[in-house]
Amino acid sequence: MSRLGLAAAAAFMALVPAPALAEPAPPALVAELRGLTQQLLDAVAPGNAAIWDRYLDPDVVHVDENGALQSKAELLRALTPLPPGLVGSIRVDSFHVTLHGDTAIVAHEDQEQLDFHGQPLHTRFRNLDVWRRTAAGWRLIGQQTAAVLHDPPAVALSRAELCAYAGRYRLTDAIALTIACDADGLVATREGRPPVHYRAEVRDVFFAPGQPRSRRIFRRDAAGRISGFVERREGEDIVWRREG
């Protein structure tokens, strides 16, 4: 978990009352919280901040899909209608509730459908919500949202293009790996570890299927020759240099 995620989790726990033993959530409660959650999601596209204002606790802690930590006031200011040319909706899909006294922990996944100027986009979000039972009803005291990442579409490179990346690359004097080309991508082998297969996203940019958070980006010198690559994850680079 990132430092921001840890900070948000700590803030959530500060808002949660003294721990209570977990118990099964009654079906009626699950249905109620699911209905409240869907109301909040239905209010996103039209920018209906009044719905969110009704169910957000004054001291809510919210972490959006970009990792931004928001207060209630900041979240409400960000709720504006979709601009012209965009039509969207979000539907609750999976929904799981764990009850701890007057606190409910809800894990749910939501499917967003967005028409972006005639082009359909489909995004899935995973959320962790913390609801507290109050005299006025259930109020949301914490929420963290993450976009569910998936592999990008791969492009086809010729065998000659792929094999141009083949060679030995070094991180330190003691750490090196070998890259070979195969029929549809690259195979990276590091001593003591299983081989990793990579597919091309675009020229010089590769990804490992099932690992959408990271990329392997090859660098070229002034003459266009491959001089090494960086392993990039969350904007941070680890530099490998080509031998020879």
NORDA-V28979 format. One record per residue. RES is the residue in one small letter. PHI is phi in whole degrees, 0 to 359 (none if undefined). PSI is psi in radians with two decimals (* if undefined). BURIAL is + if it has 16 or more other C-alpha atoms within 10 Angstrom, else -. Layout:
RES;PHI;PSI;BURIAL
RES;PHI;PSI;BURIAL
This chain:
m;none;2.50;-
s;289;2.89;-
r;299;-0.66;-
l;296;-0.71;-
g;296;-0.69;-
l;294;-0.69;-
a;296;-0.72;-
a;295;-0.72;+
a;298;-0.70;+
a;295;-0.68;-
a;294;-0.68;+
f;302;-0.83;+
m;295;-0.53;-
a;293;-0.44;-
l;271;-0.33;-
v;279;2.38;+
p;298;3.07;-
a;309;2.45;-
p;305;2.45;-
a;233;2.68;-
l;296;2.39;-
a;294;2.54;-
e;218;2.72;-
p;300;2.42;-
a;278;2.20;+
p;302;2.51;-
p;307;-0.63;-
a;296;-0.65;-
l;291;-0.73;-
v;302;-0.79;+
a;296;-0.67;-
e;295;-0.84;-
l;292;-0.60;+
r;295;-0.71;+
g;297;-0.73;-
l;296;-0.73;+
t;298;-0.75;+
q;294;-0.62;+
q;301;-0.78;+
l;298;-0.75;+
l;292;-0.67;+
d;295;-0.39;+
a;275;-0.13;+
v;290;-0.94;+
a;301;-0.82;+
p;281;-0.07;+
g;68;0.68;+
n;277;1.50;+
a;291;-0.37;+
a;297;-0.64;-
i;296;-0.80;+
w;294;-0.67;+
d;299;-0.62;-
r;292;-0.70;-
y;257;-0.16;+
l;277;2.33;+
d;292;2.56;+
p;305;-0.53;-
d;256;0.44;-
v;302;2.53;+
v;247;2.14;+
h;233;2.29;+
v;241;2.05;+
d;275;-3.12;-
e;292;-0.25;-
n;266;0.03;-
g;87;0.15;-
a;279;2.31;-
l;271;2.17;+
q;232;2.52;+
s;274;3.07;+
k;299;-0.79;+
a;298;-0.71;-
e;293;-0.70;-
l;294;-0.76;+
l;295;-0.65;+
r;295;-0.52;-
a;281;-0.24;-
l;277;1.67;+
t;232;2.72;-
p;299;2.64;-
l;299;2.48;-
p;290;2.85;-
p;305;2.45;-
g;96;-0.15;-
l;243;2.27;-
v;229;2.16;+
g;214;2.88;+
s;208;2.72;-
i;229;2.29;+
r;239;2.32;+
v;294;2.32;+
d;249;-1.67;-
s;282;2.59;-
f;207;2.11;+
h;227;2.31;-
v;237;2.32;+
t;239;2.25;+
l;257;2.31;+
h;231;1.49;+
g;64;-2.10;-
d;266;0.28;-
t;240;2.32;+
a;242;2.23;+
i;260;2.13;+
v;241;2.17;+
a;249;2.14;+
h;216;2.68;+
e;244;2.46;+
d;233;2.53;+
q;250;2.12;+
e;260;2.34;+
q;245;2.15;+
l;228;2.18;+
d;267;1.89;-
f;256;1.60;-
h;52;0.79;-
g;92;-0.10;-
q;251;2.16;-
p;283;2.36;-
l;235;2.45;-
h;234;2.06;-
t;233;2.43;-
r;246;2.38;+
f;240;2.52;+
r;244;2.25;+
n;234;2.57;+
l;237;1.96;+
d;249;2.52;+
v;240;2.03;+
w;252;2.53;+
r;236;2.35;+
r;281;2.17;-
t;237;3.07;-
a;297;-0.44;-
a;268;-0.01;-
g;117;-3.00;-
w;286;2.36;+
r;230;2.45;+
l;278;2.06;+
i;254;-0.22;+
g;200;2.52;+
q;205;2.38;+
q;230;2.26;+
t;242;2.40;+
a;225;2.41;+
a;284;2.36;-
v;278;1.97;-
l;279;2.70;-
h;217;2.89;-
d;294;2.49;-
p;285;2.87;-
p;293;2.45;-
a;271;2.60;+
v;253;2.72;-
a;267;2.16;-
l;250;2.64;+
s;292;2.83;-
r;298;-0.65;-
a;297;-0.71;-
e;296;-0.77;-
l;294;-0.76;+
c;289;-0.26;+
a;295;-0.38;-
y;275;-0.22;+
a;296;2.49;+
g;156;-2.97;+
r;248;2.33;+
y;235;2.54;+
r;234;2.36;+
l;266;-0.83;-
t;221;-3.13;-
d;299;-0.48;-
a;257;-0.15;-
i;237;2.10;-
a;215;2.83;+
l;216;2.81;+
t;245;2.35;+
i;247;2.25;+
a;238;2.76;+
c;258;2.54;+
d;231;-2.84;-
a;297;-0.60;-
d;227;0.29;+
g;175;-2.64;+
l;239;2.70;+
v;234;2.08;+
a;257;2.23;+
t;236;2.17;+
r;240;2.39;-
e;305;2.27;-
g;85;0.05;-
r;230;2.68;-
p;290;2.66;-
p;298;2.58;-
v;242;2.26;-
h;266;2.43;+
y;235;2.51;+
r;243;2.65;+
a;278;2.25;+
e;273;-0.84;+
v;215;3.10;-
r;302;2.27;-
d;76;0.01;+
v;237;2.12;+
f;234;2.68;+
f;226;2.68;+
a;265;2.12;+
p;308;2.33;-
g;87;0.00;-
q;231;1.14;-
p;290;-0.15;-
r;281;-0.27;-
s;235;2.74;+
r;224;2.67;+
r;246;1.96;+
i;247;2.06;+
f;275;2.50;+
r;252;2.65;+
r;234;2.64;-
d;274;-3.05;-
a;297;-0.43;-
a;271;0.00;-
g;90;0.07;-
r;277;2.51;-
i;290;2.14;+
s;252;-0.19;+
g;162;-2.90;+
f;208;2.88;+
v;240;2.50;+
e;266;1.99;+
r;250;2.24;-
r;217;2.15;-
e;52;0.69;-
g;80;0.02;-
e;257;2.38;-
d;248;2.39;-
i;249;2.17;-
v;264;2.24;+
w;244;2.45;+
r;247;2.46;+
r;282;2.41;+
e;276;2.62;-
g;83;*;-
